[in-house]
Amino acid sequence: MSRAILFAYVAIGGAVGSGARYALTLFVQSRSDSTFPIATLLINISGSVLLGFLMRIALGTNAISPETRVLLTTGFCGGYTTFSTFTYETMTLIEDGESTRAGLYIVLSVVLSLAGAWLGTAAARGLIAIRAQS
């Protein structure tokens, strides 16, 4: 199977996953008055469950072809939530007896991602301020 075809599978799965995320977010937000990010939490949890299930089936059996695995995991789950990949990789490190590395991965992922979000927000605020002065 060519890389171009696998790329197409990922792109299709990603588009469907992103659409599913958006649809579920709208659905949950339309039924909740809370400011807690319940939609994102549900997406991250369900995506983690789905990725864990798919990877175990795909790697432990012949039930899912490599093309379908790429479409569903990297594509759909990646578009739906990248958090599912993080949780699956962390779980794998723990299962492999790499608890210290798993802990480091968790702390670095959360802290550095928060710092990145903060930096991106600050940069956007700065750009908005500069544009407002022009």
Summary of the structure (lengths in Angstrom):
residues: 134
radius of gyration: 18.1
end to end distance: 52.5
largest distance: 60.7
contacts: 359
relative contact order: 0.12
helix: 84%
strand: 0%
